């Protein structure tokens, strides 16, 4: 695990980001849309 998996200047785009920020974005969108 990298020492800094995400941060304020990281790329949170679903398809072009690192794994952790991309997952955070997907989980956030799923929660907003109430997806399972």
N, C-alpha and C positions, 0 to 999 in steps of 0.2 A: 504494500500500500504506500503510495507516495506520501511524503510528509505534508503536502498541501494539496488535497484532492480538489478543492474548489475555493474560490475567493471572490472579492468584490469586482475584480476586473476580468473574471473568467468568462468564457464564451458559453452561454446557456442555451444555444440553439439545439433543437432536437437531433438534427442530423450531422452537424459539424463540430459539436462540442466533445469534450472528454466524457467518459462513461458516467461518472458521478454527477456532474452538472446536468447532463442530458436526462438522467433518471429523475433528478429533482424536478426538472421542468415537466416531465411526463406525469409524475405523481401529482404535482400541483395542478396541472390541467385536468387530470382525471378527477381530483377532488372537487374542483370548481364545477365540472360537468356531471358530478355524481356518478361516474362510471365505476364499475367493479373491477 
